[in-house]
Structures are given as C-alpha cells and as structure tokens.
Amino acid sequence: MSRTYKLGVIGLGEGRSIISAALQSERWELINVCDLNEEVCRARREEFGLSRYTLRYEDLLNDPEIEVIAIYTPDQLHGRHILQALEAGKHVIVTKPLLHSLEEASSLLEAAKKAGKLVFVGQSSRFFEPMIHQRKDYEAGRHGEVDTVEAYYISDARWFLKRDWSRQKGFSWMHNFLSHPVDLAKWYLPGIEEVFGYGHSSRVNQEYGLSSPDTLRFLLRDGEGRIAQVSGSYTKPTLRQVDSGIGCTLRGSAGTSRALYSKLLYHTHFAGEGPMTHSYEEKHPYYFRFEGESHHAGEYQNYIEYFADCLDRGETPKPDLLEGIHTLAVMAAMERSRETGRPVKVDELLREYSLPVQGGETDAYANRA
Ligand SMILES: NC(=O)c1ccc[n+]([C@@H]2O[C@H](COP(=O)([O-])OP(=O)(O)OC[C@H]3O[C@@H](n4cnc5c(N)ncnc54)[C@H](O)[C@@H]3O)[C@@H](O)[C@H]2O)c1
C-alpha cells in the first residue's frame, strides 16, 4: 500500500534540493527543516514558502510526526547526526559520503540494528536519468558479460573550497567527490577484492592549504578478475565542451554503454544495433531546478520516491548502511594503496575495523520498518 511519509531535513545548503524534491513529490510531506545558520533558514523559508524552521536539531529529533530525517550537513558531521536520528527512532537518508572514515561505522551498524531503522545513502548519481537507463539495460542483460567499468568524476571544483569545512580535518576529495565514481564502479562490480592507485596533490590544491590529493587514479579488481578504473581531478580547468562531470562506461560481451552527468546523454552500442545516442534534454528542468548544474533536486526526488516505494514494500533501499560501509572500505583501501604504493585488499580494512566483510549476508543489519 502506498502512503505519504513525513520528512525533516538538517543542513540547508544542498539541503535546498531535497526541500524542492519533497515539496514536488506526492509521496512526501515536509514537516520541518533545520540549520545552525538562521540566514540560510530564512532564505529557504522565503524561497519555498515554508511555515517554519528551527536552529536546533533536537526539534527534529523530538518531533513525533517526523518519520525520516534527511542529513545534508558537512561530511564530518554525518556520523553524529545519523547516530542521533537512529537513537530518536527515525529512518535516515544521508547524502554522500556516508561517513568520512570507517571509524564510526561499527557504532552505526549497532545503532541501526538496535533501533530497527533504515539508513539509506543518497548516492545521487545512481538516480540521474542516463544512469537509470544504463542500469535498466544492464539488468536486462543487454551488455552480456560486463568485465570492465570505467567511472570518473572530473570537475573544476575550486568553488567548493569556499566552504569552511572543506578546508578542515576530515574533508577529502576522495570522500566528497570520488565517492560518486567509486559507488558506480562498486554498483556494477560489488565484490571488489583489491585496489591499487596513485594520488597527487597539485600546486593549486596546496595553495588552498589542502594536503588531500586532488588528482586520483585507481584500478579496482573483483574476485572474478573483472576490472574497474576510477579517476578524479578537482582543481584544474576542464574541457566542458567534450567532457561531462561524471561518466560511467560498461563494456560487456554483447554491448558497451556510457552514461553521463550532467549532459543528460546516454551512448550505447548493443549487439544487433548500431551505435546510438539517447538524449534526455527535455528533462533538464526536472533535474536542474536552480541556477547552474551543481544542484541535484531531480535525483533526490527520484531517490526519495524509491525510498518511499521500498518502505511501502518492506524492502531495504540500496545502498543501505552496510553497502555504504563496504564502499567506504574500498576508499580506505585506495587511500592505503596511495600511501604505501602497494595493492591493498578491501576485506583487510574491514577486519581491522571489526566490520562484516563483503559477500556475507548483506541484509544482516538491514532492519525493517
Ligand atoms: N550530489 C550530491 O548528492 C551532493 C551535492 C552537493 C553536496 N552534497 C553533500 O551535502 C553535504 C553538505 O554540502 P553543502 O554543499 O550543502 O555544504 P554547505 O556548507 O553549503 O551546507 C551545509 C549546511 O549545514 C549547516 N550546518 C553545519 N553544521 C550544522 C549543525 N550541527 N546543525 C545544523 N546545521 C548545520 C551549515 O550551516 C550549512 O548551511 C555534504 O556532505 C556534501 O557532500 C551532496
């Protein structure tokens, strides 16, 4: 049975997009929003005609009407805000990256299990139009056997460094930006065993006072020997005329496809068909509702509606907490490979943090509503 779910939102920067998504969706009712910065709250109230806002997270946590809390605070605060929401008995939607390290992962698994509540990671790029079509084709077997995935996020993201928290401990380009292509690679090759790669901190990056590398190139291998390559560059001019920010290419025995963000294009070449380009340009106003193309309201509306459908059916929306933690472990292994210059096994990191290894009972911690 389909019904309407009641949402509270914390963090109203990019949280603006989920406000728009919830207000336009028939599946959601927006109950209250929260930000520490009153100016931001007022701006959102004016923009969307909201009846209220709060500066205190406790007001969302203690509101019995709110069933789900959506978290869009700085990366370093996600762990604390998820834990508080679970302890208050709420389901959670958390924007990417789930966490900025594996340290808080184990306590969150415990808390989710104890609360019997869901944690869904808002991996927006899975929910962009070309990526949705690519996934459908993949699930229909149109690629045949996929044995390589090429995923990238290349962007001149120097604008992002205006945020004070992007220059504070816990921020990394790997978690904030590269998490998109890492998630796409792992979506298609879930059993990544080993990773290897390099990272470099460019002069521009260093001038901003960042040591976290802004130039990242990695290879990921799964248990069957299939390979993914993941790349990112974040502080240099880009070739926007030919490059799209995010790209995911699948190469299989019966077909190859490439889904692009933000170009709304999907290129395919399947057996029995010539090369084709599918454009979803007519959906531009749905996906990009504010200035520029760095907001994600359309993708968020797609994922909250998917989340609502899962709640209706008593299913666990993916990526869930455990899948999100496994993707974080891939990034932790990538980080270690970069530091040591050696290939690193993903499960090694999971064991170090006493976390469930990959390929186990993936729903072990997924608790039903
Ligand atoms: N594609 C995507 O899904 C996507 C895109 C952009 C941003 N994000 C994510 O959204 C998060 C926020 O990024 P942003 O660009 O909006 O940053 P931002 O700095 O613009 O917004 C963060 C907001 O959180 C508020 N805040 C900080 N601490 C708080 C607290 N304790 N309680 C309440 N409010 C608090 C700040 O006042 C600020 O308004 C990040 O984790 C980022 O990775 C995801």
The ligand as an SDF file (V2000), in Angstrom:
LIG
                    3D

 44 48  0  0  0  0  0  0  0  0999 V2000
   25.4420   15.0090   -5.3150 N   0  0  0  0  0  0  0  0  0  0  0  0
   25.1160   15.1090   -4.0610 C   0  0  0  0  0  0  0  0  0  0  0  0
   24.3980   14.2730   -3.5500 O   0  0  0  0  0  0  0  0  0  0  0  0
   25.6120   16.2710   -3.2470 C   0  0  0  0  0  0  0  0  0  0  0  0
   25.8540   17.5190   -3.8360 C   0  0  0  0  0  0  0  0  0  0  0  0
   26.2840   18.5670   -3.0170 C   0  0  0  0  0  0  0  0  0  0  0  0
   26.5030   18.3520   -1.6530 C   0  0  0  0  0  0  0  0  0  0  0  0
   26.2810   17.1270   -1.1320 N   0  0  0  0  0  0  0  0  0  0  0  0
   26.5680   16.8480    0.2840 C   0  0  0  0  0  0  0  0  0  0  0  0
   25.7810   17.6810    1.1300 O   0  0  0  0  0  0  0  0  0  0  0  0
   26.5100   17.9600    2.3340 C   0  0  0  0  0  0  0  0  0  0  0  0
   26.5020   19.4710    2.5410 C   0  0  0  0  0  0  0  0  0  0  0  0
   27.1890   20.0790    1.4620 O   0  0  0  0  0  0  0  0  0  0  0  0
   26.8100   21.5790    1.0330 P   0  0  0  0  0  0  0  0  0  0  0  0
   27.4480   21.7810   -0.2800 O   0  0  0  0  0  0  0  0  0  0  0  0
   25.3680   21.8100    1.1680 O   0  0  0  0  0  0  0  0  0  0  0  0
   27.5770   22.4010    2.1730 O   0  0  0  0  0  0  0  0  0  0  0  0
   27.1260   23.7970    2.8140 P   0  0  0  0  0  0  0  0  0  0  0  0
   28.2540   24.2490    3.6500 O   0  0  0  0  0  0  0  0  0  0  0  0
   26.6200   24.6980    1.7200 O   0  0  0  0  0  0  0  0  0  0  0  0
   25.8530   23.4350    3.7120 O   0  0  0  0  0  0  0  0  0  0  0  0
   25.9450   22.7690    4.9330 C   0  0  0  0  0  0  0  0  0  0  0  0
   24.9290   23.4020    5.8700 C   0  0  0  0  0  0  0  0  0  0  0  0
   24.9230   22.6740    7.0870 O   0  0  0  0  0  0  0  0  0  0  0  0
   24.7470   23.6010    8.1510 C   0  0  0  0  0  0  0  0  0  0  0  0
   25.2400   23.0160    9.4000 N   0  0  0  0  0  0  0  0  0  0  0  0
   26.5110   22.7650    9.7800 C   0  0  0  0  0  0  0  0  0  0  0  0
   26.5460   22.1890   10.9910 N   0  0  0  0  0  0  0  0  0  0  0  0
   25.2630   22.0320   11.3890 C   0  0  0  0  0  0  0  0  0  0  0  0
   24.6540   21.5230   12.5570 C   0  0  0  0  0  0  0  0  0  0  0  0
   25.3830   20.9920   13.5420 N   0  0  0  0  0  0  0  0  0  0  0  0
   23.3020   21.5600   12.6390 N   0  0  0  0  0  0  0  0  0  0  0  0
   22.5550   22.0990   11.6430 C   0  0  0  0  0  0  0  0  0  0  0  0
   23.0860   22.6180   10.5180 N   0  0  0  0  0  0  0  0  0  0  0  0
   24.4260   22.5820   10.3910 C   0  0  0  0  0  0  0  0  0  0  0  0
   25.5500   24.8150    7.7170 C   0  0  0  0  0  0  0  0  0  0  0  0
   25.1300   25.9990    8.4080 O   0  0  0  0  0  0  0  0  0  0  0  0
   25.2630   24.8650    6.2250 C   0  0  0  0  0  0  0  0  0  0  0  0
   24.1450   25.6920    5.9130 O   0  0  0  0  0  0  0  0  0  0  0  0
   27.9070   17.3800    2.1400 C   0  0  0  0  0  0  0  0  0  0  0  0
   28.0290   16.1660    2.8160 O   0  0  0  0  0  0  0  0  0  0  0  0
   28.0170   17.1640    0.6430 C   0  0  0  0  0  0  0  0  0  0  0  0
   28.8410   16.0640    0.2890 O   0  0  0  0  0  0  0  0  0  0  0  0
   25.8230   16.0840   -1.8980 C   0  0  0  0  0  0  0  0  0  0  0  0
  1  2  1  0
  2  3  2  0
  2  4  1  0
  4  5  1  0
  4 44  2  0
  5  6  2  0
  6  7  1  0
  7  8  2  0
  8  9  1  0
  8 44  1  0
  9 10  1  0
  9 42  1  0
 10 11  1  0
 11 12  1  0
 11 40  1  0
 12 13  1  0
 13 14  1  0
 14 15  2  0
 14 16  1  0
 14 17  1  0
 17 18  1  0
 18 19  2  0
 18 20  1  0
 18 21  1  0
 21 22  1  0
 22 23  1  0
 23 24  1  0
 23 38  1  0
 24 25  1  0
 25 26  1  0
 25 36  1  0
 26 27  1  0
 26 35  1  0
 27 28  2  0
 28 29  1  0
 29 30  1  0
 29 35  2  0
 30 31  1  0
 30 32  2  0
 32 33  1  0
 33 34  2  0
 34 35  1  0
 36 37  1  0
 36 38  1  0
 38 39  1  0
 40 41  1  0
 40 42  1  0
 42 43  1  0
M  CHG  2   8   1  16  -1
M  END
$$$$
